[in-house]
Amino acid sequence: MTQDNDLIITNDPWHPLKQLTPARIALGRAGMSLPTRAHLDFQLAHALARDAVHIPLQFDTIKQSLDNSGYRSQLLQSKAENQAQYLQRPDYGRCLSEQSIQQIATQQPQAIDVVIVIADGLSSKAIANHALAFLQHLVPVLTDLNYQLAPISLVKHGRVAIGDPIAEHYQARLCITLIGERPGLSSPDSLGIYFTYQAKANISTDADRNCISNIHANGLSYQQALKTLMYLMTKAEKLQCSGVTLKDETTHNNTKIDFNYQEHLNSVEN
């Protein structure tokens, strides 16, 4: 800040706390208004958040990346036919389109343990930036634990509950949905993970799910998210439930997981 600006901008006494949080605190003021830099930073963050909602996710590119990584995958779509309808009709985003229903109906369910669903949600950036990277941590662990996986379902215009009919078709015990969370002004690319035990279409509710949120560069790491997810899955298998009756008791220092998580993590990272 220049000496001239010092005469114009009144600093906030909380200014030293800015280094501890990305939240918009201690912005200062110029008269009765925000300083120009703070105002422009807000406009940029707002524009990035709007872009995260409205920029389409390139599902073909995501599928190609999954194929190149050796993961089986399939492209599906919700009942919402376009982005405008998706935003205006949340109920459409929870149901598969007729074409997608017919597509998975041709596949015979066979001893599937886990269904993984990737949906754009409200942030295409979250999926583009984090979904594949997180799967590269998750899938090797599930494979080593002998879980049988259905093809990864990529669902355009999907909301959280879109995993329910897919899991029900495959008669899968465990449903893991990766979805772009509603963008905030400090995190336009936040990934969310929703876990449901024995998900059923039109029966499972949000109370039946566990949510792991705020996964991004300045939030929860992939390793922390995986640790929490594996704990929830392990407990769900024992208690045969998920959601409000299944509590997350993990800590950063105590994994409470029934397998050597660090060994799997090291193998993935190497």
Secondary structure, DSSP 8 states (H G I E B T S, - for coil): --HHHHHHEE--TTGGGGGG-SS-----EETTB--HHHHHHHHHHHHHHHHHHHS---HHHHHHHHHHTT--EEEEEBS--SHHHHHH-TTGGGSB-HHHHHHHHTS---S--EEEEEE-TT-HHHIIIIIHHHHHHHHHHHHHTT--B--EEEEET--GGGHHHHHHHHT-SEEEEEEE----SS-TT-EEEEEEES--TTT--GGGEEEEEEESTTSB-HHHHHHHHHHHHHHHHHHT--GGGS-----SS----SS-HHHHHHHHH-
